């Protein structure tokens, strides 16, 4: 979903700190706004709606971040429909045609294992362990392979399966089963993460009936021959070579995992972190961004997105350089957990770092009576009893501007030597 937006970050606080969007709400409830059906007008008439409830339609700028990152700027809004019609009317096709290098004519760089097919066939994917993604006999969708998703776009008669961060040399097998009669086009992407390359293979206008079953194995041999069983008897009747295979050099190496994140200093409201900078490609180069987060609960892969991102990101450094980051606004006397991920210019993320732990400091003032005595014979005669008290700080940090405030229990007969309230000053922890 939209990097830099709140599309997948349903909690309060700053999100995706490369940008400056801040969500200050504290409402964790799910909201489902009513859908408004817009009037059917051409882009030239959108300006006429500017004064009504659809004023946002006339906005001429980009709907999204203006950025130098590889995914480029956000699309222009409906007011630019004449030039960017596919963005709004056919968003899936528009997305499929995006280029990571910013050009206008490519199929994009294949960074994930994926297969896309047009009806009349159903698509399935199995990994080397036999786990399945695709429609099952009960009418549901299996998503047994970690990181996989199944998408069906009925209006485009398109079905696709993607395994994010998958490696095409690891024994994935696509299976296509006929659901009607006609022809189908099949496009697959097979990244090789060891060699930083990726293949895109296309099979065009393949004949199909309801008995047809075809498969292709993705492994280190990089043979994208379609094995076709035309009559459904389990035997391969035809081997069909792809109509095209395009190999691209692709950066598939994410930044290295940080393993030395530590808390080097804490105060009552701040914590200082230190770590060796990861690189752009493993431990080489300079990463594009450090995503540093903290939480009062232990951070894991499952709850990483719920942790609070650090707003003030430290400057990027060449791999191996020592980096420090300051976390502000913490609660006193609280244990915090810190972790980070690094990203490169292609938005690949490192593995989650080790989790560093730190407890912020807090002063703890104690008040104890030391002795009760007559300070002099005159005090004894005048019934002026003296009481000494001792204030100390048994906490973990300096107490600033400590103050004594009290009131006498019987003002008519008790005499207070020291005027209350009075400032004691700084009291160091003992």
N, C-alpha and C positions, 0 to 999 in steps of 0.2 A: 504494500500500500504506500501511501505518500510519505516518503522520507522528508522529514522537516515539518510535517503537519501532525495533527493529533489523531489521524485516522485509526491508528492501532494503540494509542496511548490513552486509555480511559481512566485517568487518575489525575489529581491536581498536581500542579508544579510545572517547571520548565521541561520541555521535551525536545530531544534531538538537538543538543546545544550547538551544532554548527550554525544554526539559525537563531533568530531572536524571538520566536513565538513564546509567549508566556501564558499559561492557563492559571488564572488566579481563583477559579471556582473551588468550592469545597463540597460540591454535590456529587456523590458517587452513584446516584441512581441512574438507571437506564432511561433515556428519553427517546421516544419514538414520535417525532413530529409528523403532523399530517402532511400528506403529499398534495401539492398544489399543481393542478393541470394548467399549463401555460397556454395562452392563446396562440393559434397557429398564424404567426406573422413572419415575414421575411426579415432578414437582418437589417434591411434598410428602414424597417418600421420599428425597430427596437427602441429607438430614441423616444418614440411616442409613449413608451411605458415608463419612462424615467421618473415621472411624477407620481406614479402609483405604487402598489405593493411590489411591483417587479422592477424597481429602480435599479437593482443590481445588474439587470440584463444589459444596461447601456454602458457598463464599465468596459473601458477600452484596453486596460492593462492586462498583465499576465495573471492567471488564476494560480498562483503558486510562487515559490521562491525564485528570484533572479540569482542564479548561482553559477559558479565556474565548475561545479562538480559534473561528473560524466553524464548524469541523466539529463542535464540541461535545464533550461528554464521551464516553469510551469506553462501549460497551454494558454492561449488567449481565450477570452470568454465568448459567450454567444454573440456578442456585438461584432465579432470578427468571423461570423459563420461563413460568409462567402469564401473566405480564404482557408478556413480551418474546419470545414464541415464535418470531416471524419472524426475529429476529436470528440464531438458531441453526439453525432448520429451513429457512429460505428466505432466506439472506443476500443474494442478489442483488436480490430484490424489496425487502428492507429497505433496501439501499443506494440503490436507484433512487428510493425515497420520501423520502430525507433532504432536509431543508431547510437551506439555509445560514443562514437567519435564525433558526434554533432553533425554528420552529413545527412542528406535527405534521401539517399537511395541505397539501402542495405537491409538485410534481414536481422540486424543486430548481432552482437557477439554471443554465441551460445555458451553460457556459463553454467548451465544446469543440464542434467540428463532430461530430455523431454521428447515427447512424441505427440504429433498433432495430425488428426485425420478428419476427413469430411465423410459424411454418410454416403452410402448406406452400410456402415460397419460400426461395431463397438470396439473400443480399444482397451487393452489390459496390459499390465506390466507386472513382471515377476522378478525378484532379485535372486541372488545366488542361494539364499536361504529358503526360497520358495514362498516368501511373503508376497501378497497380492495387493494391487491397486486397480480399481475398476468396479463395474457393476457385478453384483453377486446374484445368486439364484433367488434370493428372497426379495429382490427388487431394491435393495439398498446399495450403498457404495462402500467397498472395502478401501481402507487407507492404512494398510498394515506396514508399509515401508516408512521408516522415520524420514521426515522432511518432505514427504510426497503430497501432492494435491491433485485432485481430479476436477476438471472444469468442463462443463458442457454448455454450449451456446446454441440453443435450439434454432434461433432465427438465422444463424449462419450455418446450421447443420455441421457444427464443428465440435469435436471432442478432443481433449488433450490431457496428458498426464505429465507432470513435472516433478522431478526429485531435486530439490534445492541442494546445492553443494555435492551432488552426485558425481561419480567418476565413471565414465563410459567404458573403462577397461575392467570393471569389476563384475561382469557377468549378468547385467540386466537383460531381460528378454521381453520384447514387445510382442503381443499377440493380437491380431486383428480378426474379428469374427463377423461374417456377413450378416446383416440384418435386413437386406433387401437385394434388389437386382439393379445393376448399373456399373459404375466405375467409381473408384475413390483415389484421392491423392493422399500420400502419407509423407510427412516430413519429420525427421528425427535429428536430434542434436546429441552429440557424444563428446563431452570434454575429456581431455587427458590431462589430469592435474599434475602428473609427474613431469610431463614435457611441455606444459604451458601451451597447449594447442587444443583445438576443437574442430570436429568435423560436423558439417551439416549435409545430410543425405536426403534426396528427394526421390520418391517413386510416384510417377504421374500416370493417371488414367488406367489404373489396374482393374481389370474386369472382376466382378464379384457377384455371387449369388448367395442365397441364404445358407448354402452348404459350404461356402468358402471359409477356410481358416488359413491365415498367413502369419508367419513369425519371422523375427530377425533378432539375432543375438549380438549384444554389444560386449566386446571383450578386447583384449590386447591385440588381436589379429586385425581389428578394424575392417572386417568384411561385412558389408551391409547388404548382402544378398538376401532377398525376400524368399523364404521357403513357403511355397504355396501348396495347400491341399485343396484342390478344387471340388472334390466330391464328398469330403467329410469322412473318409474312411481311415484317417490317421496316417496315411502315406503321403509323402511329398510327391506331387505330380509335376511341379514346375519350379525352377529356380530363376528368379528375376533380378537382374542387376539394377542398381539404382540409376535413374536417369541422370543424376548429377551428384557429385560429392565435392564439397568445397571445404578446404582445410584452412583455418585461420590461426595465426599466432595470437594467443589470448593470455592476459595476465590472470592466472588462476591461483596464484600464491598469496594467501592472506598474510597480514602481519603476524609475527610470532606471538605466542602466548607469553604474557608477563608472569613471572614466577617469583619475583622479589619485591612485590608491593609491601611496604611497611609503614607503620605510623611512627614517625620520629619525634613528634612533640605534640602535647595537648595542653589546652588551657580550659577554662570553664566553658568557653563557647566556640573554640576553634580546634582544628586538628591539622597537623602538617603531615603530608604523605610524601614518600620518596619511592622511585622505581627507576630501573634502567629502561631507556626509551626503546620500544620495539621498532622494527623497520617497516618499510613499505612491503617488501617481499621477504617474509620471515624476518631474519635479523640483518637485512641489508636495506639501505636507503632510509627515507624518512616517512613515517606514517602520515596520513592525511588528517587524522583526528583521534583524540583520546576521549573515550566515553567513560567518565569516572562517576561512580554512583555510591550511595551510602544508605544504610538502613539500620534501624534498631533491632532487626531480626537477622539471623544468619543468611547471607546471600547465596543463592543457588541458581542453576540454569533456569529452574522453573519460576522463580520469583524475581529474576533479574530485572524485568521490565517494570516491576512495581517499586523498585528502589528509586530514591531521589537522585536525579542527575546533578552533577556539580555545574553551576552556572559559569564560574570563572575558570576556564580551561587554561592550563599552562601552555607556554609556547612549545611548538613542535620542535623536536630535536633529532639529530642523526642517531641511528640505532646505536645503542650502547652508552649514550650520554646520560648522565644522572639527571633526573627530572624531579622537581618538587612541586607540590600542589597544596594549596591552603583551602581547607573546608571551613566556612564560616557559618554562623547562625545556629550552632548546635546547642542543645540543652545541657546544662551543667549536671555533673554527676551521672552521666548516662553512658552506657556502653554502645558503641557504634561499630558496624561492620562495613568495610570498604572493599570495592572490587573495580576492575576496569576491563574494557575491551578496546582494542585499537582498530581503526579502519584505514583502508587504503583508498586511492583515488577511484577505484571501481566499486567502492562501498562494500568490499569484502571485509568481514569482521574476524578478528582473532578469536581464539577460544577464551573463555572467561578466565581471568587471572586468579591467582591465589587470593584468598580473602584475608585482609588485614583487620585486626581488631584493636580498638583503643577506647579507653574510658575517660571522658572529660572530667576535669577536676571540679571540686566544689568546696567552699569553706564551711566549717561547722563550728560555730561559736558555743562555748559552754560557760556557764555562770555558776560559780561555787562560793559559798560562804567560807571565809578563812578563820576569823576569830571575832569574838565579842568581848569588849573590855571597856573599863573606865579610862579614858585618855589622861585624866588628871584628877587631883583631889577636888578641884573646883567643879569639874564635870560631875563627879560623884555627888557633890553637894547639890548641884543644880539638876540632877537626874538626867544627865546627858550621856546616854550609853552610845559607845562607838562600835560600829560593825564594819569589818573589812570584807570585801568581795574580790574575787579574782575572775577575770574573763580570759579565756584561752581559745585558740583555734586548733581543733583536733582534726580538721579536714585535710584536703590534699592541695590547697592553693591559698594564696594570699587573700585575706579579707580586706577590701577597701572600705574606708570611711565607716568603720564600726562605730555604732552609736549606742549609748545606754539610755533607755527610756523607762521610767518607773514612776510610781506615785506612792506617797506615804499612806499607810492604812488608817492612820488617825492624825490628820493634819493639825488638829488642835493641841496635841500634846507632843508630837514627834517633831524633831528638828533635823533638817537635811543640810549637811555641811556642803555637799556638792550640788550645785543647781542641776536639776534634771529638766529637759534632756541635754546631754552634752556629748560632744564628739570625742571618741577615743582615738581614732585614726586607723592606721594600717596595723593589722595583726597577722604575723607570719604563722604559717602552719608549723606545728610542733610534732 
